[in-house]
Amino acid sequence: MKAPGNKEKASCRVEWKDLLAFCIALYQILAPQLLATMAAVGIIAFLLLRFWLK
């Protein structure tokens, strides 16, 4: 009974680490795109507000 429990815990730990690594890799891939998108949205909003306030 104890051996399968230990194996399950080990597999859960491996899956958790794999999931964490996947999330970190995904963040590294998407973060520059998200930052660029947010910068573009900010610039567009700034320009629109600037023209509207004139």
Biopython code that builds the backbone (N, CA, C, O; Angstrom):
import numpy as np
from Bio.PDB.StructureBuilder import StructureBuilder

atoms = [
    (1, "MET", "N", (0.826, -1.200, 0.000)),
    (1, "MET", "CA", (0.000, 0.000, 0.000)),
    (1, "MET", "C", (0.872, 1.267, 0.000)),
    (1, "MET", "O", (0.525, 2.260, -0.639)),
    (2, "LYS", "N", (1.993, 1.228, 0.711)),
    (2, "LYS", "CA", (2.815, 2.431, 0.813)),
    (2, "LYS", "C", (3.540, 2.736, -0.502)),
    (2, "LYS", "O", (3.696, 3.900, -0.870)),
    (3, "ALA", "N", (3.986, 1.684, -1.213)),
    (3, "ALA", "CA", (4.763, 1.912, -2.434)),
    (3, "ALA", "C", (3.965, 2.684, -3.497)),
    (3, "ALA", "O", (4.481, 3.656, -4.049)),
    (4, "PRO", "N", (2.711, 2.274, -3.799)),
    (4, "PRO", "CA", (1.962, 3.053, -4.797)),
    (4, "PRO", "C", (1.756, 4.503, -4.362)),
    (4, "PRO", "O", (1.794, 5.415, -5.187)),
    (5, "GLY", "N", (1.538, 4.709, -3.071)),
    (5, "GLY", "CA", (1.372, 6.074, -2.567)),
    (5, "GLY", "C", (2.621, 6.895, -2.816)),
    (5, "GLY", "O", (2.534, 8.054, -3.221)),
    (6, "ASN", "N", (3.784, 6.305, -2.577)),
    (6, "ASN", "CA", (5.035, 7.020, -2.809)),
    (6, "ASN", "C", (5.211, 7.323, -4.294)),
    (6, "ASN", "O", (5.657, 8.409, -4.664)),
    (7, "LYS", "N", (4.858, 6.360, -5.140)),
    (7, "LYS", "CA", (4.972, 6.584, -6.583)),
    (7, "LYS", "C", (4.024, 7.699, -7.018)),
    (7, "LYS", "O", (4.388, 8.534, -7.846)),
    (8, "GLU", "N", (2.809, 7.717, -6.463)),
    (8, "GLU", "CA", (1.854, 8.760, -6.832)),
    (8, "GLU", "C", (2.387, 10.128, -6.421)),
    (8, "GLU", "O", (2.280, 11.091, -7.179)),
    (9, "LYS", "N", (2.957, 10.213, -5.228)),
    (9, "LYS", "CA", (3.504, 11.492, -4.775)),
    (9, "LYS", "C", (4.646, 11.931, -5.690)),
    (9, "LYS", "O", (4.748, 13.106, -6.044)),
    (10, "ALA", "N", (5.499, 10.988, -6.068)),
    (10, "ALA", "CA", (6.624, 11.327, -6.939)),
    (10, "ALA", "C", (6.103, 11.819, -8.294)),
    (10, "ALA", "O", (6.604, 12.810, -8.825)),
    (11, "SER", "N", (5.104, 11.134, -8.854)),
    (11, "SER", "CA", (4.578, 11.551, -10.148)),
    (11, "SER", "C", (3.896, 12.912, -10.028)),
    (11, "SER", "O", (3.974, 13.721, -10.952)),
    (12, "CYS", "N", (3.238, 13.173, -8.915)),
    (12, "CYS", "CA", (2.607, 14.480, -8.724)),
    (12, "CYS", "C", (3.672, 15.568, -8.658)),
    (12, "CYS", "O", (3.497, 16.649, -9.220)),
    (13, "ARG", "N", (4.775, 15.280, -7.969)),
    (13, "ARG", "CA", (5.850, 16.267, -7.883)),
    (13, "ARG", "C", (6.426, 16.542, -9.273)),
    (13, "ARG", "O", (6.688, 17.693, -9.621)),
    (14, "VAL", "N", (6.619, 15.493, -10.058)),
    (14, "VAL", "CA", (7.170, 15.670, -11.404)),
    (14, "VAL", "C", (6.191, 16.477, -12.252)),
    (14, "VAL", "O", (6.602, 17.377, -12.983)),
    (15, "GLU", "N", (4.899, 16.161, -12.160)),
    (15, "GLU", "CA", (3.907, 16.886, -12.942)),
    (15, "GLU", "C", (3.866, 18.349, -12.520)),
    (15, "GLU", "O", (3.737, 19.235, -13.365)),
    (16, "TRP", "N", (3.976, 18.608, -11.204)),
    (16, "TRP", "CA", (3.941, 19.987, -10.710)),
    (16, "TRP", "C", (5.141, 20.769, -11.243)),
    (16, "TRP", "O", (5.007, 21.917, -11.665)),
    (17, "LYS", "N", (6.320, 20.130, -11.219)),
    (17, "LYS", "CA", (7.519, 20.800, -11.731)),
    (17, "LYS", "C", (7.410, 21.013, -13.237)),
    (17, "LYS", "O", (7.801, 22.061, -13.752)),
    (18, "ASP", "N", (6.877, 20.016, -13.940)),
    (18, "ASP", "CA", (6.699, 20.164, -15.385)),
    (18, "ASP", "C", (5.717, 21.296, -15.683)),
    (18, "ASP", "O", (5.936, 22.092, -16.597)),
    (19, "LEU", "N", (4.635, 21.361, -14.908)),
    (19, "LEU", "CA", (3.644, 22.411, -15.105)),
    (19, "LEU", "C", (4.254, 23.780, -14.835)),
    (19, "LEU", "O", (4.009, 24.733, -15.574)),
    (20, "LEU", "N", (5.044, 23.872, -13.781)),
    (20, "LEU", "CA", (5.705, 25.135, -13.446)),
    (20, "LEU", "C", (6.664, 25.552, -14.564)),
    (20, "LEU", "O", (6.692, 26.715, -14.967)),
    (21, "ALA", "N", (7.446, 24.591, -15.060)),
    (21, "ALA", "CA", (8.389, 24.886, -16.145)),
    (21, "ALA", "C", (7.630, 25.333, -17.396)),
    (21, "ALA", "O", (8.059, 26.252, -18.094)),
    (22, "PHE", "N", (6.504, 24.679, -17.673)),
    (22, "PHE", "CA", (5.685, 25.046, -18.830)),
    (22, "PHE", "C", (5.144, 26.466, -18.682)),
    (22, "PHE", "O", (5.161, 27.246, -19.634)),
    (23, "CYS", "N", (4.663, 26.796, -17.482)),
    (23, "CYS", "CA", (4.129, 28.142, -17.244)),
    (23, "CYS", "C", (5.222, 29.195, -17.394)),
    (23, "CYS", "O", (4.986, 30.260, -17.964)),
    (24, "ILE", "N", (6.416, 28.900, -16.882)),
    (24, "ILE", "CA", (7.527, 29.847, -16.995)),
    (24, "ILE", "C", (7.904, 30.040, -18.463)),
    (24, "ILE", "O", (8.124, 31.167, -18.908)),
    (25, "ALA", "N", (7.977, 28.939, -19.215)),
    (25, "ALA", "CA", (8.318, 29.036, -20.637)),
    (25, "ALA", "C", (7.245, 29.824, -21.389)),
    (25, "ALA", "O", (7.561, 30.662, -22.234)),
    (26, "LEU", "N", (5.984, 29.552, -21.080)),
    (26, "LEU", "CA", (4.883, 30.259, -21.728)),
    (26, "LEU", "C", (4.945, 31.748, -21.410)),
    (26, "LEU", "O", (4.724, 32.589, -22.282)),
    (27, "TYR", "N", (5.251, 32.067, -20.145)),
    (27, "TYR", "CA", (5.368, 33.478, -19.745)),
    (27, "TYR", "C", (6.510, 34.166, -20.494)),
    (27, "TYR", "O", (6.374, 35.302, -20.948)),
    (28, "GLN", "N", (7.639, 33.459, -20.616)),
    (28, "GLN", "CA", (8.783, 34.044, -21.320)),
    (28, "GLN", "C", (8.460, 34.288, -22.789)),
    (28, "GLN", "O", (8.953, 35.244, -23.386)),
    (29, "ILE", "N", (7.629, 33.421, -23.371)),
    (29, "ILE", "CA", (7.259, 33.593, -24.776)),
    (29, "ILE", "C", (6.242, 34.734, -24.927)),
    (29, "ILE", "O", (6.351, 35.552, -25.840)),
    (30, "LEU", "N", (5.253, 34.780, -24.024)),
    (30, "LEU", "CA", (4.154, 35.728, -24.180)),
    (30, "LEU", "C", (4.421, 37.101, -23.580)),
    (30, "LEU", "O", (3.836, 38.086, -24.029)),
    (31, "ALA", "N", (5.287, 37.191, -22.579)),
    (31, "ALA", "CA", (5.495, 38.468, -21.888)),
    (31, "ALA", "C", (5.910, 39.599, -22.837)),
    (31, "ALA", "O", (5.329, 40.681, -22.757)),
    (32, "PRO", "N", (6.885, 39.400, -23.728)),
    (32, "PRO", "CA", (7.258, 40.503, -24.633)),
    (32, "PRO", "C", (6.099, 40.935, -25.524)),
    (32, "PRO", "O", (5.929, 42.127, -25.782)),
    (33, "GLN", "N", (5.302, 39.982, -25.996)),
    (33, "GLN", "CA", (4.156, 40.320, -26.837)),
    (33, "GLN", "C", (3.121, 41.097, -26.045)),
    (33, "GLN", "O", (2.545, 42.064, -26.543)),
    (34, "LEU", "N", (2.881, 40.667, -24.792)),
    (34, "LEU", "CA", (1.910, 41.369, -23.957)),
    (34, "LEU", "C", (2.392, 42.781, -23.649)),
    (34, "LEU", "O", (1.607, 43.728, -23.693)),
    (35, "LEU", "N", (3.679, 42.928, -23.339)),
    (35, "LEU", "CA", (4.220, 44.252, -23.046)),
    (35, "LEU", "C", (4.132, 45.153, -24.273)),
    (35, "LEU", "O", (3.777, 46.326, -24.160)),
    (36, "ALA", "N", (4.450, 44.613, -25.432)),
    (36, "ALA", "CA", (4.374, 45.398, -26.661)),
    (36, "ALA", "C", (2.925, 45.799, -26.942)),
    (36, "ALA", "O", (2.659, 46.927, -27.358)),
    (37, "THR", "N", (1.998, 44.881, -26.716)),
    (37, "THR", "CA", (0.583, 45.179, -26.938)),
    (37, "THR", "C", (0.112, 46.272, -25.991)),
    (37, "THR", "O", (-0.580, 47.204, -26.399)),
    (38, "MET", "N", (0.494, 46.150, -24.719)),
    (38, "MET", "CA", (0.085, 47.150, -23.735)),
    (38, "MET", "C", (0.696, 48.508, -24.066)),
    (38, "MET", "O", (0.034, 49.534, -23.911)),
    (39, "ALA", "N", (1.939, 48.528, -24.516)),
    (39, "ALA", "CA", (2.584, 49.786, -24.893)),
    (39, "ALA", "C", (1.859, 50.415, -26.080)),
    (39, "ALA", "O", (1.622, 51.622, -26.096)),
    (40, "ALA", "N", (1.510, 49.603, -27.068)),
    (40, "ALA", "CA", (0.806, 50.112, -28.244)),
    (40, "ALA", "C", (-0.562, 50.661, -27.849)),
    (40, "ALA", "O", (-0.958, 51.730, -28.314)),
    (41, "VAL", "N", (-1.283, 49.942, -27.000)),
    (41, "VAL", "CA", (-2.599, 50.403, -26.549)),
    (41, "VAL", "C", (-2.456, 51.710, -25.776)),
    (41, "VAL", "O", (-3.260, 52.627, -25.944)),
    (42, "GLY", "N", (-1.429, 51.793, -24.926)),
    (42, "GLY", "CA", (-1.199, 53.016, -24.159)),
    (42, "GLY", "C", (-0.900, 54.205, -25.056)),
    (42, "GLY", "O", (-1.415, 55.300, -24.830)),
    (43, "ILE", "N", (-0.073, 53.998, -26.069)),
    (43, "ILE", "CA", (0.275, 55.089, -26.993)),
    (43, "ILE", "C", (-0.957, 55.534, -27.775)),
    (43, "ILE", "O", (-1.197, 56.731, -27.934)),
    (44, "ILE", "N", (-1.735, 54.569, -28.262)),
    (44, "ILE", "CA", (-2.944, 54.906, -29.028)),
    (44, "ILE", "C", (-3.933, 55.661, -28.146)),
    (44, "ILE", "O", (-4.509, 56.660, -28.578)),
    (45, "ALA", "N", (-4.133, 55.194, -26.917)),
    (45, "ALA", "CA", (-5.051, 55.869, -25.998)),
    (45, "ALA", "C", (-4.564, 57.286, -25.704)),
    (45, "ALA", "O", (-5.361, 58.224, -25.666)),
    (46, "PHE", "N", (-3.270, 57.441, -25.500)),
    (46, "PHE", "CA", (-2.697, 58.765, -25.227)),
    (46, "PHE", "C", (-2.937, 59.712, -26.408)),
    (46, "PHE", "O", (-3.341, 60.860, -26.222)),
    (47, "LEU", "N", (-2.684, 59.216, -27.620)),
    (47, "LEU", "CA", (-2.876, 60.060, -28.798)),
    (47, "LEU", "C", (-4.344, 60.427, -28.984)),
    (47, "LEU", "O", (-4.660, 61.572, -29.304)),
    (48, "LEU", "N", (-5.244, 59.462, -28.785)),
    (48, "LEU", "CA", (-6.673, 59.749, -28.923)),
    (48, "LEU", "C", (-7.115, 60.789, -27.906)),
    (48, "LEU", "O", (-7.823, 61.734, -28.253)),
    (49, "LEU", "N", (-6.704, 60.626, -26.658)),
    (49, "LEU", "CA", (-7.073, 61.595, -25.624)),
    (49, "LEU", "C", (-6.493, 62.971, -25.942)),
    (49, "LEU", "O", (-7.142, 63.994, -25.724)),
    (50, "ARG", "N", (-5.288, 62.985, -26.449)),
    (50, "ARG", "CA", (-4.639, 64.259, -26.767)),
    (50, "ARG", "C", (-5.406, 64.999, -27.864)),
    (50, "ARG", "O", (-5.590, 66.214, -27.792)),
    (51, "PHE", "N", (-5.854, 64.252, -28.885)),
    (51, "PHE", "CA", (-6.611, 64.895, -29.960)),
    (51, "PHE", "C", (-8.005, 65.297, -29.493)),
    (51, "PHE", "O", (-8.524, 66.332, -29.914)),
    (52, "TRP", "N", (-8.619, 64.486, -28.624)),
    (52, "TRP", "CA", (-9.958, 64.808, -28.136)),
    (52, "TRP", "C", (-9.944, 66.027, -27.220)),
    (52, "TRP", "O", (-10.899, 66.804, -27.204)),
    (53, "LEU", "N", (-8.869, 66.199, -26.460)),
    (53, "LEU", "CA", (-8.819, 67.313, -25.507)),
    (53, "LEU", "C", (-8.506, 68.648, -26.180)),
    (53, "LEU", "O", (-8.640, 69.696, -25.549)),
    (54, "LYS", "N", (-8.092, 68.630, -27.448)),
    (54, "LYS", "CA", (-7.784, 69.896, -28.140)),
    (54, "LYS", "C", (-9.057, 70.634, -28.495)),
    (54, "LYS", "O", (-9.001, 71.716, -29.079)),
]
sb = StructureBuilder()
sb.init_structure("model")
sb.init_model(0)
sb.init_chain("A")
sb.init_seg("    ")
for serial, (resi, resn, name, xyz) in enumerate(atoms, 1):
    if name == "N":
        sb.init_residue(resn, " ", resi, " ")
    sb.init_atom(name, np.array(xyz, "f"), 0.0, 1.0, " ", f" {name:<3s}", serial, name[0])
structure = sb.get_structure()
